[in-house]
Amino acid sequence: MEWVNISDKLPENDERVVLYTPYDFFGKDHSCIGDKQSITTCNAMLKGKTVPVFTHWMPLPEGPEVKEHYL
């Protein structure tokens, strides 16, 4: 999987994705789980200019195969 720039494409409505921010809002991880609405509504003020909090996203990976004994 590769990061997708929000300028190039946005995720589908209600699609859960990994979001990336170049800012330290989430500490050193710079990422969280969100969706298209997270990208379009989360903005921050930087040097007097409104900028999007998230700059990139990628689809969530498939979940692991869960062995029967874990259920």
HTML snippet that shows the backbone in 3Dmol.js (N, CA, C, O; Angstrom):
<script src="https://3Dmol.org/build/3Dmol-min.js"></script>
<div id="view" style="width:600px;height:400px;position:relative"></div>
<script>
const pdb = `
ATOM      1  N   MET A   1       0.835  -1.186   0.000  1.00  0.00           N
ATOM      2  CA  MET A   1       0.000   0.000   0.000  1.00  0.00           C
ATOM      3  C   MET A   1       0.872   1.238   0.000  1.00  0.00           C
ATOM      4  O   MET A   1       1.951   1.261   0.593  1.00  0.00           O
ATOM      5  N   GLU A   2       0.395   2.251  -0.665  1.00  0.00           N
ATOM      6  CA  GLU A   2       1.134   3.507  -0.711  1.00  0.00           C
ATOM      7  C   GLU A   2       0.240   4.653  -0.248  1.00  0.00           C
ATOM      8  O   GLU A   2      -0.985   4.576  -0.333  1.00  0.00           O
ATOM      9  N   TRP A   3       0.872   5.710   0.241  1.00  0.00           N
ATOM     10  CA  TRP A   3       0.136   6.896   0.650  1.00  0.00           C
ATOM     11  C   TRP A   3      -0.439   7.592  -0.577  1.00  0.00           C
ATOM     12  O   TRP A   3       0.209   7.673  -1.620  1.00  0.00           O
ATOM     13  N   VAL A   4      -1.661   8.090  -0.439  1.00  0.00           N
ATOM     14  CA  VAL A   4      -2.331   8.843  -1.497  1.00  0.00           C
ATOM     15  C   VAL A   4      -2.431  10.285  -1.041  1.00  0.00           C
ATOM     16  O   VAL A   4      -2.927  10.558   0.052  1.00  0.00           O
ATOM     17  N   ASN A   5      -1.963  11.216  -1.873  1.00  0.00           N
ATOM     18  CA  ASN A   5      -2.043  12.642  -1.562  1.00  0.00           C
ATOM     19  C   ASN A   5      -3.503  13.070  -1.660  1.00  0.00           C
ATOM     20  O   ASN A   5      -4.189  12.713  -2.618  1.00  0.00           O
ATOM     21  N   ILE A   6      -3.988  13.836  -0.673  1.00  0.00           N
ATOM     22  CA  ILE A   6      -5.389  14.263  -0.701  1.00  0.00           C
ATOM     23  C   ILE A   6      -5.688  15.159  -1.894  1.00  0.00           C
ATOM     24  O   ILE A   6      -6.846  15.300  -2.286  1.00  0.00           O
ATOM     25  N   SER A   7      -4.660  15.765  -2.472  1.00  0.00           N
ATOM     26  CA  SER A   7      -4.852  16.587  -3.674  1.00  0.00           C
ATOM     27  C   SER A   7      -5.152  15.726  -4.891  1.00  0.00           C
ATOM     28  O   SER A   7      -5.778  16.190  -5.844  1.00  0.00           O
ATOM     29  N   ASP A   8      -4.704  14.464  -4.864  1.00  0.00           N
ATOM     30  CA  ASP A   8      -4.895  13.568  -5.996  1.00  0.00           C
ATOM     31  C   ASP A   8      -6.217  12.817  -5.935  1.00  0.00           C
ATOM     32  O   ASP A   8      -6.885  12.633  -6.952  1.00  0.00           O
ATOM     33  N   LYS A   9      -6.589  12.382  -4.727  1.00  0.00           N
ATOM     34  CA  LYS A   9      -7.794  11.558  -4.597  1.00  0.00           C
ATOM     35  C   LYS A   9      -8.206  11.500  -3.132  1.00  0.00           C
ATOM     36  O   LYS A   9      -7.355  11.525  -2.242  1.00  0.00           O
ATOM     37  N   LEU A  10      -9.499  11.424  -2.885  1.00  0.00           N
ATOM     38  CA  LEU A  10     -10.021  11.234  -1.539  1.00  0.00           C
ATOM     39  C   LEU A  10     -10.628   9.839  -1.434  1.00  0.00           C
ATOM     40  O   LEU A  10     -11.036   9.264  -2.444  1.00  0.00           O
ATOM     41  N   PRO A  11     -10.690   9.290  -0.221  1.00  0.00           N
ATOM     42  CA  PRO A  11     -11.318   7.977  -0.068  1.00  0.00           C
ATOM     43  C   PRO A  11     -12.819   8.059  -0.360  1.00  0.00           C
ATOM     44  O   PRO A  11     -13.398   9.145  -0.399  1.00  0.00           O
ATOM     45  N   GLU A  12     -13.428   6.909  -0.560  1.00  0.00           N
ATOM     46  CA  GLU A  12     -14.873   6.844  -0.763  1.00  0.00           C
ATOM     47  C   GLU A  12     -15.585   7.279   0.521  1.00  0.00           C
ATOM     48  O   GLU A  12     -15.015   7.206   1.609  1.00  0.00           O
ATOM     49  N   ASN A  13     -16.822   7.727   0.386  1.00  0.00           N
ATOM     50  CA  ASN A  13     -17.619   8.090   1.569  1.00  0.00           C
ATOM     51  C   ASN A  13     -17.707   6.904   2.513  1.00  0.00           C
ATOM     52  O   ASN A  13     -17.935   5.776   2.074  1.00  0.00           O
ATOM     53  N   ASP A  14     -17.530   7.144   3.794  1.00  0.00           N
ATOM     54  CA  ASP A  14     -17.609   6.133   4.859  1.00  0.00           C
ATOM     55  C   ASP A  14     -16.530   5.058   4.797  1.00  0.00           C
ATOM     56  O   ASP A  14     -16.605   4.088   5.551  1.00  0.00           O
ATOM     57  N   GLU A  15     -15.531   5.192   3.926  1.00  0.00           N
ATOM     58  CA  GLU A  15     -14.405   4.253   3.903  1.00  0.00           C
ATOM     59  C   GLU A  15     -13.436   4.637   5.013  1.00  0.00           C
ATOM     60  O   GLU A  15     -12.974   5.777   5.055  1.00  0.00           O
ATOM     61  N   ARG A  16     -13.120   3.712   5.911  1.00  0.00           N
ATOM     62  CA  ARG A  16     -12.166   3.966   6.992  1.00  0.00           C
ATOM     63  C   ARG A  16     -10.758   3.801   6.437  1.00  0.00           C
ATOM     64  O   ARG A  16     -10.469   2.816   5.759  1.00  0.00           O
ATOM     65  N   VAL A  17      -9.881   4.759   6.720  1.00  0.00           N
ATOM     66  CA  VAL A  17      -8.527   4.762   6.175  1.00  0.00           C
ATOM     67  C   VAL A  17      -7.539   5.217   7.240  1.00  0.00           C
ATOM     68  O   VAL A  17      -7.933   5.749   8.277  1.00  0.00           O
ATOM     69  N   VAL A  18      -6.248   5.002   6.974  1.00  0.00           N
ATOM     70  CA  VAL A  18      -5.182   5.556   7.803  1.00  0.00           C
ATOM     71  C   VAL A  18      -4.908   6.959   7.278  1.00  0.00           C
ATOM     72  O   VAL A  18      -4.717   7.145   6.076  1.00  0.00           O
ATOM     73  N   LEU A  19      -4.886   7.941   8.164  1.00  0.00           N
ATOM     74  CA  LEU A  19      -4.630   9.330   7.790  1.00  0.00           C
ATOM     75  C   LEU A  19      -3.245   9.746   8.278  1.00  0.00           C
ATOM     76  O   LEU A  19      -2.807   9.332   9.352  1.00  0.00           O
ATOM     77  N   TYR A  20      -2.560  10.566   7.485  1.00  0.00           N
ATOM     78  CA  TYR A  20      -1.234  11.067   7.854  1.00  0.00           C
ATOM     79  C   TYR A  20      -1.269  12.585   7.965  1.00  0.00           C
ATOM     80  O   TYR A  20      -1.856  13.266   7.124  1.00  0.00           O
ATOM     81  N   THR A  21      -0.637  13.106   9.007  1.00  0.00           N
ATOM     82  CA  THR A  21      -0.453  14.539   9.173  1.00  0.00           C
ATOM     83  C   THR A  21       1.028  14.832   9.387  1.00  0.00           C
ATOM     84  O   THR A  21       1.695  14.099  10.118  1.00  0.00           O
ATOM     85  N   PRO A  22       1.557  15.884   8.769  1.00  0.00           N
ATOM     86  CA  PRO A  22       2.958  16.229   9.000  1.00  0.00           C
ATOM     87  C   PRO A  22       3.166  16.959  10.330  1.00  0.00           C
ATOM     88  O   PRO A  22       4.299  17.239  10.719  1.00  0.00           O
ATOM     89  N   TYR A  23       2.068  17.262  11.021  1.00  0.00           N
ATOM     90  CA  TYR A  23       2.128  17.999  12.278  1.00  0.00           C
ATOM     91  C   TYR A  23       2.146  17.033  13.459  1.00  0.00           C
ATOM     92  O   TYR A  23       1.867  15.845  13.292  1.00  0.00           O
ATOM     93  N   ASP A  24       2.469  17.528  14.643  1.00  0.00           N
ATOM     94  CA  ASP A  24       2.610  16.694  15.833  1.00  0.00           C
ATOM     95  C   ASP A  24       1.318  16.568  16.653  1.00  0.00           C
ATOM     96  O   ASP A  24       1.386  16.400  17.870  1.00  0.00           O
ATOM     97  N   PHE A  25       0.169  16.646  16.024  1.00  0.00           N
ATOM     98  CA  PHE A  25      -1.096  16.553  16.751  1.00  0.00           C
ATOM     99  C   PHE A  25      -1.238  15.222  17.482  1.00  0.00           C
ATOM    100  O   PHE A  25      -1.827  15.172  18.562  1.00  0.00           O
ATOM    101  N   PHE A  26      -0.715  14.158  16.918  1.00  0.00           N
ATOM    102  CA  PHE A  26      -0.854  12.820  17.479  1.00  0.00           C
ATOM    103  C   PHE A  26       0.478  12.301  18.010  1.00  0.00           C
ATOM    104  O   PHE A  26       0.681  11.091  18.106  1.00  0.00           O
ATOM    105  N   GLY A  27       1.375  13.202  18.350  1.00  0.00           N
ATOM    106  CA  GLY A  27       2.687  12.798  18.820  1.00  0.00           C
ATOM    107  C   GLY A  27       3.567  12.388  17.645  1.00  0.00           C
ATOM    108  O   GLY A  27       3.421  12.912  16.541  1.00  0.00           O
ATOM    109  N   LYS A  28       4.463  11.468  17.879  1.00  0.00           N
ATOM    110  CA  LYS A  28       5.431  11.072  16.856  1.00  0.00           C
ATOM    111  C   LYS A  28       4.839  10.158  15.789  1.00  0.00           C
ATOM    112  O   LYS A  28       5.461   9.952  14.747  1.00  0.00           O
ATOM    113  N   ASP A  29       3.648   9.606  16.027  1.00  0.00           N
ATOM    114  CA  ASP A  29       3.042   8.701  15.050  1.00  0.00           C
ATOM    115  C   ASP A  29       2.608   9.422  13.779  1.00  0.00           C
ATOM    116  O   ASP A  29       2.731   8.869  12.686  1.00  0.00           O
ATOM    117  N   HIS A  30       2.109  10.629  13.903  1.00  0.00           N
ATOM    118  CA  HIS A  30       1.642  11.420  12.769  1.00  0.00           C
ATOM    119  C   HIS A  30       0.509  10.746  12.001  1.00  0.00           C
ATOM    120  O   HIS A  30       0.266  11.097  10.846  1.00  0.00           O
ATOM    121  N   SER A  31      -0.186   9.792  12.606  1.00  0.00           N
ATOM    122  CA  SER A  31      -1.249   9.116  11.886  1.00  0.00           C
ATOM    123  C   SER A  31      -2.380   8.720  12.821  1.00  0.00           C
ATOM    124  O   SER A  31      -2.213   8.648  14.039  1.00  0.00           O
ATOM    125  N   CYS A  32      -3.526   8.467  12.222  1.00  0.00           N
ATOM    126  CA  CYS A  32      -4.696   7.993  12.948  1.00  0.00           C
ATOM    127  C   CYS A  32      -5.645   7.348  11.941  1.00  0.00           C
ATOM    128  O   CYS A  32      -5.382   7.364  10.738  1.00  0.00           O
ATOM    129  N   ILE A  33      -6.739   6.786  12.429  1.00  0.00           N
ATOM    130  CA  ILE A  33      -7.759   6.206  11.570  1.00  0.00           C
ATOM    131  C   ILE A  33      -8.873   7.240  11.416  1.00  0.00           C
ATOM    132  O   ILE A  33      -9.278   7.877  12.389  1.00  0.00           O
ATOM    133  N   GLY A  34      -9.359   7.399  10.195  1.00  0.00           N
ATOM    134  CA  GLY A  34     -10.438   8.336   9.944  1.00  0.00           C
ATOM    135  C   GLY A  34     -11.121   8.024   8.637  1.00  0.00           C
ATOM    136  O   GLY A  34     -11.071   6.894   8.151  1.00  0.00           O
ATOM    137  N   ASP A  35     -11.769   9.041   8.061  1.00  0.00           N
ATOM    138  CA  ASP A  35     -12.490   8.850   6.811  1.00  0.00           C
ATOM    139  C   ASP A  35     -12.461  10.139   5.992  1.00  0.00           C
ATOM    140  O   ASP A  35     -11.763  11.090   6.343  1.00  0.00           O
ATOM    141  N   LYS A  36     -13.213  10.163   4.913  1.00  0.00           N
ATOM    142  CA  LYS A  36     -13.235  11.324   4.026  1.00  0.00           C
ATOM    143  C   LYS A  36     -13.652  12.590   4.782  1.00  0.00           C
ATOM    144  O   LYS A  36     -13.092  13.665   4.564  1.00  0.00           O
ATOM    145  N   GLN A  37     -14.632  12.454   5.665  1.00  0.00           N
ATOM    146  CA  GLN A  37     -15.095  13.607   6.434  1.00  0.00           C
ATOM    147  C   GLN A  37     -13.976  14.145   7.330  1.00  0.00           C
ATOM    148  O   GLN A  37     -13.863  15.358   7.508  1.00  0.00           O
ATOM    149  N   SER A  38     -13.160  13.272   7.887  1.00  0.00           N
ATOM    150  CA  SER A  38     -12.020  13.707   8.707  1.00  0.00           C
ATOM    151  C   SER A  38     -11.084  14.587   7.890  1.00  0.00           C
ATOM    152  O   SER A  38     -10.598  15.610   8.372  1.00  0.00           O
ATOM    153  N   ILE A  39     -10.837  14.180   6.649  1.00  0.00           N
ATOM    154  CA  ILE A  39      -9.927  14.927   5.771  1.00  0.00           C
ATOM    155  C   ILE A  39     -10.506  16.290   5.423  1.00  0.00           C
ATOM    156  O   ILE A  39      -9.808  17.303   5.479  1.00  0.00           O
ATOM    157  N   THR A  40     -11.789  16.311   5.062  1.00  0.00           N
ATOM    158  CA  THR A  40     -12.388  17.556   4.554  1.00  0.00           C
ATOM    159  C   THR A  40     -12.765  18.547   5.648  1.00  0.00           C
ATOM    160  O   THR A  40     -12.923  19.734   5.363  1.00  0.00           O
ATOM    161  N   THR A  41     -12.914  18.092   6.896  1.00  0.00           N
ATOM    162  CA  THR A  41     -13.351  19.010   7.947  1.00  0.00           C
ATOM    163  C   THR A  41     -12.259  19.410   8.934  1.00  0.00           C
ATOM    164  O   THR A  41     -12.431  20.385   9.665  1.00  0.00           O
ATOM    165  N   CYS A  42     -11.155  18.694   8.976  1.00  0.00           N
ATOM    166  CA  CYS A  42     -10.092  19.002   9.949  1.00  0.00           C
ATOM    167  C   CYS A  42      -9.064  19.946   9.325  1.00  0.00           C
ATOM    168  O   CYS A  42      -8.313  19.574   8.423  1.00  0.00           O
ATOM    169  N   ASN A  43      -9.055  21.164   9.830  1.00  0.00           N
ATOM    170  CA  ASN A  43      -8.117  22.184   9.358  1.00  0.00           C
ATOM    171  C   ASN A  43      -7.405  22.805  10.550  1.00  0.00           C
ATOM    172  O   ASN A  43      -7.876  22.704  11.683  1.00  0.00           O
ATOM    173  N   ALA A  44      -6.286  23.438  10.298  1.00  0.00           N
ATOM    174  CA  ALA A  44      -5.515  24.110  11.345  1.00  0.00           C
ATOM    175  C   ALA A  44      -5.001  25.436  10.806  1.00  0.00           C
ATOM    176  O   ALA A  44      -4.889  25.625   9.594  1.00  0.00           O
ATOM    177  N   MET A  45      -4.692  26.349  11.715  1.00  0.00           N
ATOM    178  CA  MET A  45      -4.101  27.629  11.331  1.00  0.00           C
ATOM    179  C   MET A  45      -2.581  27.491  11.400  1.00  0.00           C
ATOM    180  O   MET A  45      -2.036  27.098  12.430  1.00  0.00           O
ATOM    181  N   LEU A  46      -1.911  27.811  10.315  1.00  0.00           N
ATOM    182  CA  LEU A  46      -0.459  27.752  10.257  1.00  0.00           C
ATOM    183  C   LEU A  46       0.042  29.038   9.632  1.00  0.00           C
ATOM    184  O   LEU A  46      -0.189  29.296   8.451  1.00  0.00           O
ATOM    185  N   LYS A  47       0.726  29.840  10.424  1.00  0.00           N
ATOM    186  CA  LYS A  47       1.244  31.128   9.961  1.00  0.00           C
ATOM    187  C   LYS A  47       0.137  31.984   9.358  1.00  0.00           C
ATOM    188  O   LYS A  47       0.311  32.620   8.318  1.00  0.00           O
ATOM    189  N   GLY A  48      -1.021  31.982  10.047  1.00  0.00           N
ATOM    190  CA  GLY A  48      -2.139  32.810   9.616  1.00  0.00           C
ATOM    191  C   GLY A  48      -2.917  32.271   8.427  1.00  0.00           C
ATOM    192  O   GLY A  48      -3.776  32.966   7.884  1.00  0.00           O
ATOM    193  N   LYS A  49      -2.629  31.050   8.019  1.00  0.00           N
ATOM    194  CA  LYS A  49      -3.292  30.448   6.860  1.00  0.00           C
ATOM    195  C   LYS A  49      -3.968  29.139   7.286  1.00  0.00           C
ATOM    196  O   LYS A  49      -3.391  28.364   8.048  1.00  0.00           O
ATOM    197  N   THR A  50      -5.172  28.897   6.803  1.00  0.00           N
ATOM    198  CA  THR A  50      -5.869  27.648   7.098  1.00  0.00           C
ATOM    199  C   THR A  50      -5.346  26.546   6.183  1.00  0.00           C
ATOM    200  O   THR A  50      -5.353  26.687   4.960  1.00  0.00           O
ATOM    201  N   VAL A  51      -4.895  25.457   6.781  1.00  0.00           N
ATOM    202  CA  VAL A  51      -4.346  24.327   6.019  1.00  0.00           C
ATOM    203  C   VAL A  51      -5.032  23.041   6.474  1.00  0.00           C
ATOM    204  O   VAL A  51      -5.477  22.959   7.619  1.00  0.00           O
ATOM    205  N   PRO A  52      -5.126  22.035   5.602  1.00  0.00           N
ATOM    206  CA  PRO A  52      -5.691  20.756   6.035  1.00  0.00           C
ATOM    207  C   PRO A  52      -4.765  20.071   7.043  1.00  0.00           C
ATOM    208  O   PRO A  52      -3.543  20.097   6.899  1.00  0.00           O
ATOM    209  N   VAL A  53      -5.360  19.468   8.048  1.00  0.00           N
ATOM    210  CA  VAL A  53      -4.577  18.739   9.046  1.00  0.00           C
ATOM    211  C   VAL A  53      -3.939  17.508   8.404  1.00  0.00           C
ATOM    212  O   VAL A  53      -2.772  17.203   8.649  1.00  0.00           O
ATOM    213  N   PHE A  54      -4.719  16.804   7.578  1.00  0.00           N
ATOM    214  CA  PHE A  54      -4.232  15.579   6.951  1.00  0.00           C
ATOM    215  C   PHE A  54      -3.818  15.846   5.520  1.00  0.00           C
ATOM    216  O   PHE A  54      -4.515  16.546   4.786  1.00  0.00           O
ATOM    217  N   THR A  55      -2.682  15.288   5.121  1.00  0.00           N
ATOM    218  CA  THR A  55      -2.168  15.510   3.767  1.00  0.00           C
ATOM    219  C   THR A  55      -2.198  14.250   2.917  1.00  0.00           C
ATOM    220  O   THR A  55      -2.192  14.336   1.689  1.00  0.00           O
ATOM    221  N   HIS A  56      -2.231  13.076   3.553  1.00  0.00           N
ATOM    222  CA  HIS A  56      -2.188  11.807   2.841  1.00  0.00           C
ATOM    223  C   HIS A  56      -3.062  10.781   3.552  1.00  0.00           C
ATOM    224  O   HIS A  56      -3.386  10.926   4.730  1.00  0.00           O
ATOM    225  N   TRP A  57      -3.437   9.737   2.807  1.00  0.00           N
ATOM    226  CA  TRP A  57      -4.210   8.637   3.374  1.00  0.00           C
ATOM    227  C   TRP A  57      -3.853   7.339   2.656  1.00  0.00           C
ATOM    228  O   TRP A  57      -3.274   7.362   1.570  1.00  0.00           O
ATOM    229  N   MET A  58      -4.199   6.215   3.264  1.00  0.00           N
ATOM    230  CA  MET A  58      -4.056   4.912   2.607  1.00  0.00           C
ATOM    231  C   MET A  58      -5.143   3.982   3.142  1.00  0.00           C
ATOM    232  O   MET A  58      -5.606   4.142   4.272  1.00  0.00           O
ATOM    233  N   PRO A  59      -5.546   3.011   2.323  1.00  0.00           N
ATOM    234  CA  PRO A  59      -6.558   2.054   2.788  1.00  0.00           C
ATOM    235  C   PRO A  59      -6.053   1.269   3.994  1.00  0.00           C
ATOM    236  O   PRO A  59      -4.852   1.050   4.150  1.00  0.00           O
ATOM    237  N   LEU A  60      -6.975   0.856   4.831  1.00  0.00           N
ATOM    238  CA  LEU A  60      -6.610  -0.016   5.942  1.00  0.00           C
ATOM    239  C   LEU A  60      -6.193  -1.371   5.391  1.00  0.00           C
ATOM    240  O   LEU A  60      -6.756  -1.828   4.396  1.00  0.00           O
ATOM    241  N   PRO A  61      -5.223  -2.017   6.012  1.00  0.00           N
ATOM    242  CA  PRO A  61      -4.841  -3.363   5.556  1.00  0.00           C
ATOM    243  C   PRO A  61      -5.945  -4.355   5.909  1.00  0.00           C
ATOM    244  O   PRO A  61      -6.792  -4.084   6.760  1.00  0.00           O
ATOM    245  N   GLU A  62      -5.921  -5.479   5.258  1.00  0.00           N
ATOM    246  CA  GLU A  62      -6.839  -6.570   5.605  1.00  0.00           C
ATOM    247  C   GLU A  62      -6.515  -7.034   7.018  1.00  0.00           C
ATOM    248  O   GLU A  62      -5.358  -6.995   7.436  1.00  0.00           O
ATOM    249  N   GLY A  63      -7.518  -7.467   7.746  1.00  0.00           N
ATOM    250  CA  GLY A  63      -7.296  -7.997   9.078  1.00  0.00           C
ATOM    251  C   GLY A  63      -6.567  -9.336   8.997  1.00  0.00           C
ATOM    252  O   GLY A  63      -6.574  -9.981   7.948  1.00  0.00           O
ATOM    253  N   PRO A  64      -5.945  -9.755  10.084  1.00  0.00           N
ATOM    254  CA  PRO A  64      -5.222 -11.026  10.082  1.00  0.00           C
ATOM    255  C   PRO A  64      -6.192 -12.199  10.073  1.00  0.00           C
ATOM    256  O   PRO A  64      -7.365 -12.058  10.419  1.00  0.00           O
ATOM    257  N   GLU A  65      -5.684 -13.349   9.674  1.00  0.00           N
ATOM    258  CA  GLU A  65      -6.472 -14.573   9.776  1.00  0.00           C
ATOM    259  C   GLU A  65      -6.522 -14.947  11.259  1.00  0.00           C
ATOM    260  O   GLU A  65      -5.483 -15.082  11.904  1.00  0.00           O
ATOM    261  N   VAL A  66      -7.709 -15.111  11.786  1.00  0.00           N
ATOM    262  CA  VAL A  66      -7.860 -15.429  13.206  1.00  0.00           C
ATOM    263  C   VAL A  66      -8.081 -16.924  13.361  1.00  0.00           C
ATOM    264  O   VAL A  66      -8.997 -17.498  12.772  1.00  0.00           O
ATOM    265  N   LYS A  67      -7.233 -17.536  14.155  1.00  0.00           N
ATOM    266  CA  LYS A  67      -7.336 -18.974  14.414  1.00  0.00           C
ATOM    267  C   LYS A  67      -8.575 -19.250  15.280  1.00  0.00           C
ATOM    268  O   LYS A  67      -8.978 -18.426  16.100  1.00  0.00           O
ATOM    269  N   GLU A  68      -9.141 -20.387  15.078  1.00  0.00           N
ATOM    270  CA  GLU A  68     -10.371 -20.754  15.768  1.00  0.00           C
ATOM    271  C   GLU A  68     -10.217 -20.682  17.294  1.00  0.00           C
ATOM    272  O   GLU A  68     -11.162 -20.310  17.990  1.00  0.00           O
ATOM    273  N   HIS A  69      -9.039 -21.032  17.816  1.00  0.00           N
ATOM    274  CA  HIS A  69      -8.867 -21.065  19.277  1.00  0.00           C
ATOM    275  C   HIS A  69      -8.868 -19.675  19.919  1.00  0.00           C
ATOM    276  O   HIS A  69      -8.923 -19.578  21.145  1.00  0.00           O
ATOM    277  N   TYR A  70      -8.808 -18.595  19.125  1.00  0.00           N
ATOM    278  CA  TYR A  70      -8.877 -17.236  19.677  1.00  0.00           C
ATOM    279  C   TYR A  70     -10.314 -16.788  19.856  1.00  0.00           C
ATOM    280  O   TYR A  70     -10.578 -15.833  20.586  1.00  0.00           O
ATOM    281  N   LEU A  71     -11.237 -17.459  19.205  1.00  0.00           N
ATOM    282  CA  LEU A  71     -12.636 -17.030  19.240  1.00  0.00           C
ATOM    283  C   LEU A  71     -13.386 -17.626  20.402  1.00  0.00           C
ATOM    284  O   LEU A  71     -14.577 -17.361  20.570  1.00  0.00           O
TER     285      LEU A  71
END
`;
const viewer = $3Dmol.createViewer("view");
viewer.addModel(pdb, "pdb");
viewer.setStyle({}, {cartoon: {color: "spectrum"}});
viewer.zoomTo();
viewer.render();
</script>
